């Protein structure tokens, strides 16, 4: 939802002016009072901002009078949200900049400032983002929210579901207006994007109640949720009938308008792939790299880091080739892994069974390496059929703070030949445990940090942790099969290659075909996996660079701690020092770890 929510009413958080007006005495409060006042400030502005963003409430499991609303998705709402955030930042600076705060409060103060600066920089380039593409966009994300996030356990929840169906058409129309405005300025996705988006859009309205055939995803979901309620059949029939009407009168016509617009844009879509083609493309890409990595590295520097890491990992891969007795070149081994049936699952059920078993085994090892463990459960779920053709290969959805929805590891099983058996273990560690589920569940369950820290994030931290977790799995006793260990290296190689191809596409003006060829030459991944990944990087500039940059920093800091502390190094202590403060930019992560090292040395 990161890209989608840039168009919603909430940039992140805010506080109405009346709520933030305070007396001058607050700046001179005693430390404990100042810390409490800052904490209350963060709580108050979070509550106020939630009123602008019903979707944030839904993701947190909040069901109130706004449960049936979407919020505003037009540009005016984005401008207002950014302005509110800047006002809140200035108020915090004025009130607490000179206050005597404890370390956690000081970190929160600095973090909010960093979040605001980062968000405001992104806001200046918001019109360069594609409104609808195969990775991001309301056409697929909002139906997915209805299916996966909008829970129905009462008649009121069902009424809210129907209200959201009624409101889905106006939201799509708002985004159509914004997409048309951007198209007038040349911001249109490359031509190959449109078949994906058109297919996903048509899938939403193909079938009952719009056409003959099976129920559409939303109509099927509505019926399943309503029929599970403990109410009489007449009430169920009425709710389903009203939902059917909302689909026909609101959703269907809006999607038809969307499809018509997409077809018009497809006719004039560019064939160049990188954002260098935009008038301010170079500045935009520099902002994207800073946004995702949180540090100042040029595109050329990132490209060079990628080439260096690719060479290192290729060397480690050749060692495993020798171990398994393969005779031939590394590229020939890649072809062997891409084409041999033994490296792929015959059924979805077999893949899911092994993924669940791998996660269960890793969960048993967690107490040896972590002091704090999540309370929320983790489930593995296939990506829904209506969007699996265009969705990424795997992703994670955080649990709700109240435990009403578990953490969910989504795996895309649309084409099993794109999901190598050798990668299953590393992928499970990345998305589930000790990766995203452990990190993000702990984050949302930590109640003594401000909401913007509990529910926000920095990609280089979060995805850096995910990639770090893949290698941590080896430290924890995983990858007993050398082919799985090769799969781990393959996934690390994948992230190293991202540094090369992302900068290649958006800075060095590579075509999609050039980038695909680079991955085919340098990675063992199947062709379909490669093509889908490059298409993701084209429409999501900069994001893919955060993984390796973040992982390298975490590994650097862990090695520093090991070298400095020697026998006093403690895995659980190090991991808690990384995770318990929540997501931070990489420079602040380094400060946190240095402080932890110092505390171990002094025995504090």
JODA-V885871 format. One record per residue. N is the residue number from 1. PSI is psi in degrees with one decimal (* if undefined). Layout:
BEGIN
n=<N & N>
psi=<PSI & PSI>
END
This chain:
BEGIN
n=<1 & 2 & 3 & 4 & 5 & 6 & 7 & 8 & 9 & 10 & 11 & 12 & 13 & 14 & 15 & 16 & 17 & 18 & 19 & 20 & 21 & 22 & 23 & 24 & 25 & 26 & 27 & 28 & 29 & 30 & 31 & 32 & 33 & 34 & 35 & 36 & 37 & 38 & 39 & 40 & 41 & 42 & 43 & 44 & 45 & 46 & 47 & 48 & 49 & 50 & 51 & 52 & 53 & 54 & 55 & 56 & 57 & 58 & 59 & 60 & 61 & 62 & 63 & 64 & 65 & 66 & 67 & 68 & 69 & 70 & 71 & 72 & 73 & 74 & 75 & 76 & 77 & 78 & 79 & 80 & 81 & 82 & 83 & 84 & 85 & 86 & 87 & 88 & 89 & 90 & 91 & 92 & 93 & 94 & 95 & 96 & 97 & 98 & 99 & 100 & 101 & 102 & 103 & 104 & 105 & 106 & 107 & 108 & 109 & 110 & 111 & 112 & 113 & 114 & 115 & 116 & 117 & 118 & 119 & 120 & 121 & 122 & 123 & 124 & 125 & 126 & 127 & 128 & 129 & 130 & 131 & 132 & 133 & 134 & 135 & 136 & 137 & 138 & 139 & 140 & 141 & 142 & 143 & 144 & 145 & 146 & 147 & 148 & 149 & 150 & 151 & 152 & 153 & 154 & 155 & 156 & 157 & 158 & 159 & 160 & 161 & 162 & 163 & 164 & 165 & 166 & 167 & 168 & 169 & 170 & 171 & 172 & 173 & 174 & 175 & 176 & 177 & 178 & 179 & 180 & 181 & 182 & 183 & 184 & 185 & 186 & 187 & 188 & 189 & 190 & 191 & 192 & 193 & 194 & 195 & 196 & 197 & 198 & 199 & 200 & 201 & 202 & 203 & 204 & 205 & 206 & 207 & 208 & 209 & 210 & 211 & 212 & 213 & 214 & 215 & 216 & 217 & 218 & 219 & 220 & 221 & 222 & 223 & 224 & 225 & 226 & 227 & 228 & 229 & 230 & 231 & 232 & 233 & 234 & 235 & 236 & 237 & 238 & 239 & 240 & 241 & 242 & 243 & 244 & 245 & 246 & 247 & 248 & 249 & 250 & 251 & 252 & 253 & 254 & 255 & 256 & 257 & 258 & 259 & 260 & 261 & 262 & 263 & 264 & 265 & 266 & 267 & 268 & 269 & 270 & 271 & 272 & 273 & 274 & 275 & 276 & 277 & 278 & 279 & 280 & 281 & 282 & 283 & 284 & 285 & 286 & 287 & 288 & 289 & 290 & 291 & 292 & 293 & 294 & 295 & 296 & 297 & 298 & 299 & 300 & 301 & 302 & 303 & 304 & 305 & 306 & 307 & 308 & 309 & 310 & 311 & 312 & 313 & 314 & 315 & 316 & 317 & 318 & 319 & 320 & 321 & 322 & 323 & 324 & 325 & 326 & 327 & 328 & 329 & 330 & 331 & 332 & 333 & 334 & 335 & 336 & 337 & 338 & 339 & 340 & 341 & 342 & 343 & 344 & 345 & 346 & 347 & 348 & 349 & 350 & 351 & 352 & 353 & 354 & 355 & 356 & 357 & 358 & 359 & 360 & 361 & 362 & 363 & 364 & 365 & 366 & 367 & 368 & 369 & 370 & 371 & 372 & 373 & 374 & 375 & 376 & 377 & 378 & 379 & 380 & 381 & 382 & 383 & 384 & 385 & 386 & 387 & 388 & 389 & 390 & 391 & 392 & 393 & 394 & 395 & 396 & 397 & 398 & 399 & 400 & 401 & 402 & 403 & 404 & 405 & 406 & 407 & 408 & 409 & 410 & 411 & 412 & 413 & 414 & 415 & 416 & 417 & 418 & 419 & 420 & 421 & 422 & 423 & 424 & 425 & 426 & 427 & 428 & 429 & 430 & 431 & 432 & 433 & 434 & 435 & 436 & 437 & 438 & 439 & 440 & 441 & 442 & 443 & 444 & 445 & 446 & 447 & 448 & 449 & 450 & 451 & 452 & 453 & 454 & 455 & 456 & 457 & 458 & 459 & 460 & 461 & 462 & 463 & 464 & 465 & 466 & 467 & 468 & 469 & 470 & 471 & 472 & 473 & 474 & 475 & 476 & 477 & 478 & 479 & 480 & 481 & 482 & 483 & 484 & 485 & 486 & 487 & 488 & 489 & 490 & 491 & 492 & 493 & 494 & 495 & 496 & 497 & 498 & 499 & 500 & 501 & 502 & 503 & 504 & 505 & 506 & 507 & 508 & 509 & 510 & 511 & 512 & 513 & 514 & 515 & 516 & 517 & 518 & 519 & 520 & 521 & 522 & 523 & 524 & 525 & 526 & 527 & 528 & 529 & 530 & 531 & 532 & 533 & 534 & 535 & 536 & 537 & 538 & 539 & 540 & 541 & 542 & 543 & 544 & 545 & 546 & 547 & 548 & 549 & 550 & 551 & 552 & 553 & 554 & 555 & 556 & 557 & 558 & 559 & 560 & 561 & 562 & 563 & 564 & 565 & 566 & 567 & 568 & 569 & 570 & 571 & 572 & 573 & 574 & 575 & 576 & 577 & 578 & 579 & 580 & 581 & 582 & 583 & 584 & 585 & 586 & 587 & 588 & 589 & 590 & 591 & 592 & 593 & 594 & 595 & 596 & 597 & 598 & 599 & 600 & 601 & 602 & 603 & 604>
psi=<0.7 & -48.1 & -41.9 & -42.7 & -11.5 & -21.5 & -5.4 & -178.9 & -21.0 & 113.9 & -42.1 & -62.7 & 156.0 & 177.0 & 126.1 & 150.7 & -39.5 & -31.5 & -20.6 & -2.4 & 126.1 & 169.3 & 160.0 & -16.2 & -23.9 & -33.3 & -21.4 & 11.4 & 154.6 & 157.3 & -46.8 & -38.2 & -39.0 & -41.6 & -44.5 & -38.7 & -40.0 & -42.4 & -41.6 & -37.0 & -48.3 & -41.0 & -42.9 & -44.1 & -28.4 & -45.0 & -41.1 & -41.6 & -31.2 & -28.4 & -22.8 & -13.7 & 81.7 & -28.4 & -37.7 & -38.8 & -45.2 & -42.1 & -29.2 & -2.2 & 15.6 & 124.2 & 103.9 & -155.7 & -16.0 & 7.3 & -25.4 & 10.4 & 158.9 & -29.9 & 179.2 & 141.0 & 12.4 & 172.8 & -31.9 & -37.6 & -38.7 & -41.8 & -44.8 & -41.8 & -41.4 & -40.3 & -40.7 & -39.4 & -40.6 & -39.3 & -44.7 & -41.2 & -45.2 & -37.7 & -40.7 & -43.2 & -44.8 & -41.0 & -37.9 & -0.1 & -33.5 & 7.4 & 155.5 & 97.5 & 151.8 & 175.6 & -41.4 & -40.1 & -39.6 & -40.2 & -42.8 & -41.0 & -48.2 & -38.5 & -43.3 & -39.0 & -44.8 & -41.9 & -43.0 & -45.2 & -43.1 & -45.5 & -40.2 & -38.3 & -41.3 & -36.8 & -34.9 & -23.2 & 15.1 & -30.0 & -5.3 & -9.3 & 143.5 & 133.4 & -40.0 & 118.6 & -179.1 & -16.6 & -30.9 & 144.3 & 148.7 & -25.5 & -34.1 & -31.9 & -39.5 & -43.3 & -37.4 & -36.4 & -43.2 & -43.6 & -42.5 & -26.3 & -38.4 & 100.2 & 145.8 & 108.6 & 7.6 & 167.7 & -38.6 & -39.5 & -38.4 & -39.5 & -39.7 & -35.0 & -46.7 & -40.5 & -39.3 & -36.5 & -43.0 & -34.3 & -10.5 & -38.3 & -50.5 & -35.2 & -46.7 & -40.5 & -39.7 & -41.9 & -29.8 & -44.2 & -44.1 & -39.3 & -38.0 & -41.6 & -42.9 & -35.9 & -35.5 & -25.1 & 13.9 & 8.3 & 87.8 & 136.6 & 160.5 & 158.6 & -33.3 & -13.3 & -34.0 & -38.5 & -36.2 & -49.8 & -39.7 & -41.5 & -47.2 & -40.5 & -42.8 & -33.0 & -30.9 & -28.9 & 22.1 & 115.5 & -178.3 & 139.2 & 13.0 & -40.1 & 176.5 & 157.6 & -167.8 & 161.6 & 142.1 & 161.8 & -43.4 & -40.4 & -39.8 & -41.8 & -43.9 & -47.6 & -41.1 & -44.8 & -40.9 & -43.7 & -19.4 & -9.8 & 148.9 & 69.9 & 168.8 & 162.2 & -33.5 & -42.0 & -42.4 & -46.3 & -38.7 & -45.4 & -43.3 & -39.0 & -40.6 & -37.5 & -39.2 & -42.2 & -42.3 & -39.2 & -46.4 & -41.4 & -25.9 & -56.9 & -50.6 & -54.3 & -38.4 & -42.0 & -32.0 & -40.2 & -39.6 & -46.3 & -40.4 & -42.3 & -43.3 & -38.8 & -36.4 & -43.7 & -35.4 & -34.8 & -22.5 & 13.7 & 146.6 & 161.4 & -16.1 & 146.0 & -37.0 & 158.5 & -1.7 & -21.9 & -13.5 & 155.2 & -40.3 & 35.2 & -39.7 & -44.5 & -39.5 & -44.3 & -38.6 & -40.5 & -41.0 & -41.8 & -42.5 & -41.6 & -47.0 & -36.1 & -22.4 & 9.5 & 164.0 & 95.6 & 135.8 & 164.8 & -39.3 & -39.2 & -42.7 & -41.2 & -44.6 & -40.4 & -42.3 & -47.0 & -39.8 & -43.2 & -36.9 & -45.3 & -42.3 & -47.4 & -37.6 & -40.5 & -43.5 & -34.2 & -38.3 & -31.1 & -41.1 & -35.4 & -44.2 & -38.6 & -39.8 & -1.4 & 26.7 & 130.3 & 119.7 & -174.5 & 166.8 & -41.8 & -35.3 & -34.9 & -38.7 & -47.1 & -41.6 & -44.8 & -32.7 & -30.5 & -15.4 & 129.6 & -28.6 & -18.2 & 13.1 & 152.0 & 142.5 & -24.8 & 157.9 & -39.9 & -38.9 & -40.4 & -49.0 & -37.3 & -45.2 & -36.8 & -44.5 & -38.5 & -39.8 & -41.2 & -42.0 & -40.9 & -40.3 & -35.9 & -30.9 & -27.3 & -12.8 & -41.3 & -21.1 & -19.0 & -7.1 & 136.9 & -41.7 & 130.0 & 151.5 & 150.9 & -30.2 & 147.6 & 166.5 & 132.9 & 150.5 & 129.7 & 133.4 & 147.5 & 140.2 & 148.2 & -35.3 & -19.8 & 5.5 & -23.9 & -30.5 & -16.7 & 160.5 & 171.5 & -27.5 & 147.1 & 170.3 & 142.3 & 125.4 & 154.3 & 166.2 & 151.8 & -30.4 & 0.7 & 5.2 & -19.1 & 126.9 & 170.0 & 142.2 & 125.1 & 107.9 & 129.8 & 132.8 & 108.1 & 26.8 & -43.1 & 106.5 & -18.3 & -7.3 & -2.2 & 82.5 & 140.3 & -32.8 & -23.9 & -9.7 & -43.5 & -49.5 & -37.9 & -40.4 & -40.0 & -38.6 & -51.2 & -30.6 & -100.1 & 137.8 & 23.6 & -122.4 & -40.7 & -45.6 & -46.6 & -49.1 & -31.0 & -43.9 & -41.2 & -51.1 & -18.5 & -5.7 & 103.4 & -12.7 & 17.2 & 154.4 & 154.3 & -36.5 & -22.7 & -34.0 & -34.4 & 1.5 & -165.9 & 167.0 & 125.9 & -42.0 & -30.3 & -54.1 & -49.5 & -29.2 & -41.3 & -41.6 & -45.5 & -39.7 & -39.0 & -29.9 & -44.9 & -34.8 & -34.5 & -33.0 & -41.8 & -28.8 & 7.7 & 9.0 & -177.5 & 49.2 & -30.0 & 123.7 & -28.0 & -34.0 & -37.6 & -36.6 & -37.0 & -37.7 & -47.4 & -36.1 & -39.0 & -34.5 & -41.4 & -39.9 & -43.8 & -32.0 & -42.6 & -28.3 & -37.6 & -34.5 & -49.9 & -33.0 & -47.5 & -31.3 & -45.1 & -48.9 & -13.9 & -42.9 & 3.0 & 35.9 & 150.0 & 166.1 & -40.2 & -39.5 & -43.2 & -40.1 & -44.2 & -38.0 & -44.6 & -36.5 & -36.1 & -31.2 & -3.5 & 160.0 & 4.0 & 149.1 & 157.8 & -42.2 & -39.3 & -44.2 & -47.0 & -45.0 & -37.7 & -46.6 & -38.6 & -33.2 & -46.1 & -31.5 & -43.8 & -3.0 & 57.8 & 132.3 & -30.5 & -39.1 & -16.6 & -17.2 & -30.2 & -59.0 & -38.7 & -43.7 & -43.2 & -43.8 & -38.1 & -43.0 & -42.7 & -40.6 & -44.2 & -36.4 & -42.0 & -39.0 & -43.9 & -41.6 & -44.6 & -38.5 & -40.8 & -22.9 & -126.2 & -16.7 & -5.2 & 135.8 & 122.0 & -48.1 & -40.8 & -43.1 & -47.2 & -37.5 & -36.8 & -31.8 & -44.2 & -39.1 & -32.7 & -12.9 & 179.5 & 137.1 & 157.7 & 160.3 & -31.6 & -37.5 & -32.9 & -42.8 & -42.1 & -41.7 & -43.5 & -39.8 & -38.2 & -38.1 & -43.6 & -46.2 & -38.7 & -35.9 & -40.4 & -36.6 & -7.7 & 17.4 & *>
END
